[in-house]
Amino acid sequence: MKEIKKVILCGLGAIGTIYADKLEKFDAENFKVLVDEARIERYKTNPIKFNGRQLNFDYILPSQEGFKADLIILATKFAGLKDAIKNIKNFVKEDTVILSLLNGVTSEDIIADVYGKDKMLYSYFIGHSSVRCGNSVTHDDVNTIVFGAENNLSENVVAVKNFFDKVGINYKIPDDIKRSMWLKFMLNVSANQPTAILRMTFGDMFENTHFMKFAENIMREVQSVAKAEGVLNTETMVDEALKHLKTMTPDGKTSMLQDVEAGRKTEVDMFAGTVIELGKKHGISTPYNKILREMIGIIEEHQDIHRQEVVRV
């Protein structure tokens, strides 16, 4: 039976750091963190801290050879996906399994176009939000990787399941992984984007009836697009998404709000952009997502102008 030993993780953000810490503790000898030359110097001089503890990983550069991974976990932002796909090339072998923990519903297909669908498992992260401030990440350890394949009895699914059992990584293998991914996508599209604009925590969301109605209207657009894309059992998705939102910690912030507050590029193209493009494909109107994309575009341009002014000074 296929066994996973050698693992590479790419992306030490709010989610990637959670699993890098677990994997390094489990088997530091067979675990590598893939970084480019600029980041490796930064991480060595200013190491990542997780829950106040300094982490010193075994970093590997894209140009290095001799290490072939059984499992590659991509935990970058969507804007970094193109580089990540290029950077893992030297470490992919015939039976490497690739997990993409990126938000959205498109990264698996993008990766599969380069390395083949046989290497991909559909996957995503659910749990309480991490808080990232500079090189420091804090998290309460409420986290799960949801993964699977169109055939949930595949060898790759079993291999990853067995490995996660050994490491102690929480996971869930749903009966319909694609529907599960679209449900998570619905949550991201309806919560991340408006909270980034309005600077609201989860608690702020729940207490505001106007916001919750607005979020539901965003969900309806995702629901229509998902149904047109062939996702099954879409009728109850909105109710499920609203119920799941209420499980989030009231003082928590969405990842996109944290990106805006830190002046980082957001994932609006992966969220609203995907809904809009698929809406065009199927002739479905998506006015809420169009407004969200425009508003976040304004915020990002304003931040870019401010950064340029700071540099000039």
For each residue, the residues with C-beta under 8 A, 3 or more apart:
1: 155 158 159 162
2: 95 155 156 158 159
3: 70 159 162 163
4: 7 70 71 97 159 160 162 163
5: 27 30 70
6: 30 31 32 67 68 69 70 71
7: 4 23 27 30 31 32 69 70 71 72 73
8: 31 32 33 34 60 67 69 71 72 73 88 91
9: 12 16 19 20 23 31 32 33 34 72 73 75
10: 16 33 34 35 72 73 74 75 76 84 87 88
11: 15 16 74 75 76 77 80 84 101
12: 9 16 17 20 33 35 43 48 75
13: 16 17 75 76 77 132 137
14: 17 18 129 130 131 132 137 139 255 258
15: 11 18 19 75 101 125 130
16: 9 10 11 12 13 19 20 73 75 76 101
17: 12 13 14 20 21 48 50 55 130 132 137 139
18: 14 15 21 22 50 130 137 139 141 143
19: 9 15 16 22 23 73 75 101 145 169
20: 9 12 16 17 23 24 31 33 55 57
21: 17 18 24 25 50 55
22: 18 19 25 26 167 168 169
23: 7 9 19 20 26 27 31 167
24: 20 21 28 31 55 57 58
25: 21 22 28
26: 22 23 31 166 167 168
27: 5 7 23 30 31
28: 24 25 31 58
29:
30: 5 6 7 27
31: 6 7 8 9 20 23 24 26 27 28 57 58
32: 6 7 8 9 57 58 59 60 67 69
33: 8 9 10 12 20 57 58 59 60
34: 8 9 10 59 60 61 62 84 87 88 91
35: 10 12 39 40 43 59 60 61
36: 39 40 61 62 83 87
37: 40 41 61
38: 41 42
39: 35 36 42 43
40: 35 36 37 43 44 59 61
41: 37 38 44 45
42: 38 39 45 46
43: 12 35 39 40 46 47 48 57 59 135
44: 40 41 47 59
45: 41 42
46: 42 43 135
47: 43 44 54 55 56 135
48: 12 17 43 54 55 57 135 136 137
49: 52 53 54 55 135 136 137
50: 17 18 21 53 55 136 137 138 139
51: 137 138 139
52: 49 136 138
53: 49 50
54: 47 48 49
55: 17 20 21 24 47 48 49 50
56: 47
57: 20 24 31 32 33 43 48
58: 24 28 31 32 33
59: 32 33 34 35 40 43 44
60: 8 32 33 34 35 64 67 91
61: 34 35 36 37 40 64
62: 34 36 86 87 88 89 90
63: 90
64: 60 61 67 90
65: 90
66:
67: 6 8 32 60 64 91
68: 6 91 92 93 96
69: 6 7 8 32 72 88 91 92 93 96
70: 3 4 5 6 7 95 96 97 159
71: 4 6 7 8 96 97 98 99 160 163
72: 7 8 9 10 69 88 91 92 96 97 98 99
73: 7 8 9 10 16 19 98 99 101
74: 10 11 81 84 88 98 99 100 101 102 107 111
75: 9 10 11 12 13 15 16 19 101 102
76: 10 11 13 16 79 80 81 83 84 102
77: 11 13 80 81 102 265 267
78: 81 102 103 104 107 267 269 270
79: 76 265 267
80: 11 76 77 83 84
81: 74 76 77 78 84 85 102 107 110 111
82: 85 86
83: 36 76 80 86 87
84: 10 11 34 74 76 80 81 87 88
85: 81 82 88 110 111 114 115
86: 62 82 83 89
87: 10 34 36 62 83 84
88: 8 10 34 62 69 72 74 84 85 91 92 98
89: 62 86 92
90: 62 63 64 65
91: 8 34 60 67 68 69 72 88 96
92: 68 69 72 88 89 96 98 115 119
93: 68 69 96
94:
95: 2 70 119
96: 68 69 70 71 72 91 92 93 115 119
97: 4 70 71 72 119 121 156 159 160
98: 71 72 73 74 88 92 111 115 119 120 121
99: 71 72 73 74 121 123 145 147 160
100: 74 107 108 111 120 123
101: 11 15 16 19 73 74 75 123 124 125 145
102: 74 75 76 77 78 81 107 124 270
103: 78 124 184 185 188 192 255 267 270 271
104: 78 107 185 188 267 270 271 274
105: 181 182 185 274
106: 109 110 270 274
107: 74 78 81 100 102 104 110 111
108: 100 111 112 120 121 122 123
109: 106 112 113
110: 81 85 106 107 113 114
111: 74 81 85 98 100 107 108 114 115 120
112: 108 109 115 116 117 119 120
113: 109 110
114: 85 110 111
115: 85 92 96 98 111 112 119 120
116: 112 119 120
117: 112 120
118:
119: 92 95 96 97 98 112 115 116 156
120: 98 100 108 111 112 115 116 117
121: 97 98 99 108 147 148 149 156 157 160
122: 108 147 148 149 177 178 181
123: 99 100 101 108 145 146 147 148 177
124: 101 102 103 145 146 147 180 181 184
125: 15 101 143 144 145 146
126: 143 144 146 172 184
127: 142 143 144
128: 139 140 142 143 248 249 252
129: 14 248 249 252 253 254 255 258
130: 14 15 17 18 137 138 139 255
131: 14 137 138 139 253 258
132: 13 14 17 136 137 258 262
133: 136 262
134:
135: 43 46 47 48 49
136: 48 49 50 52 132 133
137: 13 14 17 18 48 49 50 51 130 131 132
138: 50 51 52 130 131
139: 14 17 18 50 51 128 130 131 142 143
140: 128 249
141: 18
142: 127 128 139
143: 18 125 126 127 128 139 170
144: 125 126 127 170 171 172
145: 19 99 101 123 124 125 164 169 170 171 172
146: 123 124 125 126 171 172 173 174 177 180 181 184
147: 99 121 122 123 124 157 160 171 172 173 177
148: 121 122 123 152 157 173 174 177 180
149: 121 122 152 154 156 157 177
150: 177 178
151: 154 157
152: 148 149 157 173 175 177
153: 157 158
154: 149 151 157 158
155: 1 2 158 159
156: 2 97 119 121 149 159 160
157: 121 147 148 149 151 152 153 154 160 161 173
158: 1 2 153 154 155 161 162
159: 1 2 3 4 70 97 155 156 162 163
160: 4 71 97 99 121 147 156 157 163 164 171
161: 157 158 164 165 171 173
162: 1 3 4 158 159 165 166
163: 3 4 71 159 160 166 167
164: 145 160 161 167 168 169 170 171
165: 161 162 168
166: 26 162 163
167: 22 23 26 163 164
168: 22 26 164 165
169: 19 22 145 164
170: 143 144 145 164
171: 144 145 146 147 160 161 164
172: 126 144 145 146 147
173: 146 147 148 152 157 161 177
174: 146 148 177 179 180
175: 152
176: 179 180 232 233
177: 122 123 146 147 148 149 150 152 173 174 180 181
178: 122 150 181 182 231
179: 174 176 182 183 231 232 233 234 237
180: 124 146 148 174 176 177 183 184
181: 105 122 124 146 177 178 184 185
182: 105 178 179 185 186 222 226 229 231 234 237
183: 179 180 186 187 237 240 241 244
184: 103 124 126 146 180 181 187 188
185: 103 104 105 181 182 188 189 222 226 271 274
186: 182 183 189 190 219 222 223 226 237 238 241
187: 183 184 190 191 241 244 245
188: 103 104 184 185 191 192 254 271
189: 185 186 192 193 218 219 221 222 271 272 275 289
190: 186 187 193 194 215 216 218 219 222 241
191: 187 188 194 195 202 205 215 245 254
192: 103 188 189 195 196 254 255 256 257 267 271
193: 189 190 196 197 218 256 268 271 272 289 292 296
194: 190 191 197 198 200 211 214 215 218 292
195: 191 192 198 199 200 201 202 204 205 253 254 256 257
196: 192 193 199 254 256 257 259 260 266 296 299
197: 193 194 292 295 296 299
198: 194 195 204 211
199: 195 196 257 260 261
200: 194 195 204 205 208 211 257
201: 195 204 205 250 251 252 253
202: 191 195 205 206 245 248 249 250 251 252 253 254
203: 206 207 250 251
204: 195 198 200 201 207 208 211
205: 191 195 200 201 202 208 211 212 215 245
206: 202 203 212 245 246 250
207: 203 204
208: 200 204 205 211 212
209: 212 213
210: 213 214
211: 194 198 200 204 205 208 214 215
212: 205 206 208 209 215 216 242
213: 209 210 216 217
214: 194 210 211 217 218 288
215: 190 191 194 205 211 212 218 219 242 245
216: 190 212 213 219 220 238 242
217: 213 214 220 221 288
218: 189 190 193 194 214 215 221 222 288 289 292
219: 186 189 190 215 216 222 223 237 238 241 242
220: 216 217 223 224 238
221: 189 217 218 224 225 275 279 284 285 286 287 288 289
222: 182 185 186 189 190 218 219 225 226 237 275
223: 186 219 220 226 227 234 237 238
224: 220 221 227 228 279 284
225: 221 222 228 229 275 278 279 282 284 286
226: 182 185 186 222 223 229 231 234 237
227: 223 224 230 231 234
228: 224 225 278 281 282 284
229: 182 225 226 278 282
230: 227
231: 178 179 182 226 227 234
232: 176 179
233: 176 179 236 237
234: 179 182 223 226 227 231 237
235:
236: 233 239 240
237: 179 182 183 186 219 222 223 226 233 234 240 241
238: 186 216 219 220 223 241 242
239: 236 242 243
240: 183 236 237 243 244
241: 183 186 187 190 219 237 238 244 245
242: 212 215 216 219 238 239 245 246
243: 239 240 246 247
244: 183 187 240 241 247
245: 187 191 202 205 206 215 241 242 248
246: 206 242 243
247: 243 244
248: 128 129 202 245 252
249: 128 129 140 202 252
250: 201 202 203 206
251: 201 202 203
252: 128 129 201 202 248 249
253: 129 131 195 201 202 257 258 261
254: 129 188 191 192 195 196 202 257 258
255: 14 103 129 130 192 258 259 267
256: 192 193 195 196 259 260 266 267 268 271 296
257: 192 195 196 199 200 253 254 260 261
258: 14 129 131 132 253 254 255 261 262
259: 196 255 256 262 264 265 266 267
260: 196 199 256 257 263 264 266 296 299 303
261: 199 253 257 258
262: 132 133 258 259
263: 260 303 306 307
264: 259 260
265: 77 79 259 300
266: 196 256 259 260 296 299 300
267: 77 78 79 103 104 192 255 256 259 270 271
268: 193 256 271 272 273 292 293 296 297 300
269: 78 272 273 274 293
270: 78 102 103 104 106 267 273 274
271: 103 104 185 188 189 192 193 256 267 268 274 275 289 292
272: 189 193 268 269 275 276 289 290 292 293 296
273: 268 269 270 276 277 293
274: 104 105 106 185 269 270 271 277 278
275: 189 221 222 225 271 272 278 279 286 289
276: 272 273 279 280 286 289 290 293
277: 273 274 280 281
278: 225 228 229 274 275 281 282 284
279: 221 224 225 275 276 282 283 284 285 286 289
280: 276 277 283
281: 228 277 278
282: 225 228 229 278 279
283: 279 280
284: 221 224 225 228 278 279
285: 221 279
286: 221 225 275 276 279 289 290
287: 221 290 291
288: 214 217 218 221 291 292
289: 189 193 218 221 271 272 275 276 279 286 292 293
290: 272 276 286 287 293 294
291: 287 288 294 295
292: 193 194 197 218 268 271 272 288 289 295 296
293: 268 269 272 273 276 289 290 296 297
294: 290 291 297 298
295: 197 291 292 298 299
296: 193 196 197 256 260 266 268 272 292 293 299 300
297: 268 293 294 300 301
298: 294 295 301 302
299: 196 197 260 266 295 296 302 303
300: 265 266 268 296 297 303 304
301: 297 298 304 305
302: 298 299 305 306
303: 260 263 299 300 306 307
304: 300 301 307 308
305: 301 302 308 309
306: 263 302 303 309 310
307: 263 303 304 310 311
308: 304 305 311 312
309: 305 306 312 313
310: 306 307 313
311: 307 308
312: 308 309
313: 309 310
